[in-house]
Amino acid sequence: MIYTLSNLIIYLTQTAGTIFNFNQKYWFFPLIRILYISLFIFTLISFIYFINKTTISIKENDFLKLYIIIPVLLTFTKIIFPLFYYLNTDILIGLINTVSLDLITLILGSLIIIKILFQR
């Protein structure tokens, strides 16, 4: 829910920037980058907080400890472009040309779910 809300806030901000011609201002794109980084880090922190707050069984707790890598990778793929704007872009280009982080996230998530479902 918070992940969807973060995407919606960024989409509405970018749409409002286009409609009201804010994208011509010098402060607009740094604002979008800061929104990306802060909203998705907040999403990850709230996910971890709500996981630790609830009372769950030991098997569910073990699954969530293993599955936490998927939200971390999703958050990383969302903030990598705004973050690397302020860092070295050569590293980002090399990373994008060699590895698809979305594909790795999908494969890892699927393997974790299959492992948990067929574990006895």
C-alpha positions in Angstrom: 0.0 0.0 0.0 2.7 2.5 0.9 4.7 1.4 -2.2 1.7 2.2 -4.4 1.2 5.5 -2.6 4.8 6.4 -3.1 4.5 5.7 -6.8 1.3 7.7 -7.0 2.8 10.7 -5.3 5.7 10.8 -7.7 3.4 10.3 -10.7 1.1 13.2 -9.5 4.1 15.4 -8.9 5.5 14.8 -12.4 2.1 15.2 -14.0 1.6 18.5 -12.1 5.0 19.6 -13.2 4.1 18.9 -16.8 0.7 20.6 -16.6 1.9 23.7 -14.8 5.2 23.9 -16.7 7.3 23.4 -13.5 9.6 21.1 -15.4 11.2 24.3 -16.9 12.3 25.4 -13.4 15.7 24.5 -12.0 14.3 23.1 -8.7 11.8 20.6 -10.2 14.1 17.7 -11.1 16.1 17.8 -7.9 12.7 17.7 -6.0 11.7 14.6 -8.0 15.0 12.9 -7.2 14.7 13.7 -3.5 11.1 12.5 -3.5 12.2 9.2 -5.1 14.9 8.6 -2.6 12.9 9.7 0.5 9.6 8.0 -0.3 11.1 4.6 -1.2 13.4 4.6 1.8 10.4 5.4 3.9 8.5 2.6 2.3 11.3 0.1 3.1 11.6 1.3 6.7 7.8 1.2 7.3 7.8 -2.4 5.8 10.5 -3.5 8.2 8.8 -1.7 11.1 5.4 -3.4 10.5 6.9 -6.8 10.0 8.7 -6.5 13.4 5.6 -5.1 15.1 3.2 -7.9 14.3 3.1 -11.2 16.2 3.6 -14.1 13.8 4.6 -17.7 14.0 8.2 -18.9 13.8 7.8 -20.2 10.3 6.3 -16.9 9.1 9.1 -15.0 10.8 11.7 -17.2 9.1 10.0 -16.6 5.7 9.9 -12.8 6.2 13.5 -12.7 7.3 14.5 -14.5 4.1 12.0 -12.5 1.9 13.2 -9.1 3.1 15.7 -9.1 0.3 12.9 -8.6 -2.2 11.7 -5.3 -0.9 15.3 -4.2 -0.4 16.0 -4.9 -4.1 12.8 -3.3 -5.3 13.6 -0.2 -3.3 17.2 -0.2 -4.6 16.0 -0.4 -8.2 13.7 2.5 -7.6 16.3 4.8 -6.0 19.3 3.8 -8.0 18.8 6.3 -10.8 18.1 9.4 -8.6 20.9 8.3 -6.3 23.5 7.8 -9.0 22.8 11.3 -10.4 24.7 12.6 -7.4 27.4 9.9 -7.7 29.5 8.5 -10.5 27.4 7.7 -13.5 29.9 5.4 -15.1 29.2 2.8 -12.4 25.4 3.1 -13.1 25.9 2.6 -16.9 28.1 -0.4 -16.2 25.6 -1.9 -13.8 22.7 -1.4 -16.2 24.6 -2.9 -19.1 25.6 -6.0 -17.2 22.7 -6.9 -14.8 18.9 -6.5 -14.9 18.0 -5.9 -11.3 14.3 -6.5 -11.9 15.0 -9.9 -13.3 17.2 -10.8 -10.4 14.5 -9.6 -8.0 11.9 -11.7 -9.8 14.0 -14.9 -9.8 15.0 -14.5 -6.2 11.4 -13.9 -5.1 10.2 -16.9 -7.0 12.9 -19.1 -5.6 12.2 -18.1 -2.1 8.5 -18.6 -2.4 9.0 -22.1 -4.1 11.5 -23.0 -1.3 9.0 -22.1 1.4 6.0 -23.7 -0.3 7.6 -27.0 -0.9 9.5 -27.2 2.4 8.2 -29.8 4.8 
